[in-house]
Amino acid sequence: MLPPECEMASTSTQAPGAAVLAPSLPSPAPSDASSVFSYRPLPHPRPSPLKPGSRPENSLIAFLDHELLQVSRKYAKKFSDGGYTDAAGIADDLENLVDLLWVSSTPSLQTQYLLQIANSFNDYISSFPPRLRSTLRLLDKLDRCFHSLITGSSADSYAPLSPALSGYRMNMTERVRLKSVIERTRLHVVGLAEGMMEAPDPPAEEDVPDVGGRGPEDSPVDALDENSGGEDEALEIELSKVYERSLVEIGESLEREE
């Protein structure tokens, strides 16, 4: 079951033990409306952090450890019964945990587990064909979280910020570690995208969606996610945004420390 301290922001729709978050989300900011890709905003956080050593904090830690272990096991069984079949499944499961961490309003846990999630996801996606829609969506959400943990402020006016973050800053070791994860991930995602664009077209008999008939919620990146050929320029713009907020802040903060 989902930890009680976070149930107020979620609704379970699966069997006991599943973690499905369905928090009330704000509308995207106007600045994102012109993007070729619709990202998901972060959920509203608790008004205060979990007390260190408390039963709610211990319950959350146990839940996160269990869910991350399940992700690892499903990855180890990839392409077989009970395992992941593509990167989208991993991204969706990890995104649920990112939302849960944000709801917790507990910076010390957020930093520790978000770094673990970001590093693990970078390793996981290399084993699957590119699924850029899910991949970029998770990376954007991680970017928003890390930006707030670095600066103590929100990356966007509509992204909710816990009061607990106002006096919190990631330490030097954490920022250096994050910088390494960001640099490797940016190179990795670009390499996956380049490999996808160089891949041959799928056979004619495959069920390939009609890109020309995309609805308002679709995008060139959505089309690429289905190997239907979207616009290279639009994809390049989205790839350039991977961890963009956090990378800028890390560079500036590390320069101030020198």
Beta strands, then each sheet from edge to edge (+ up, - down):
end
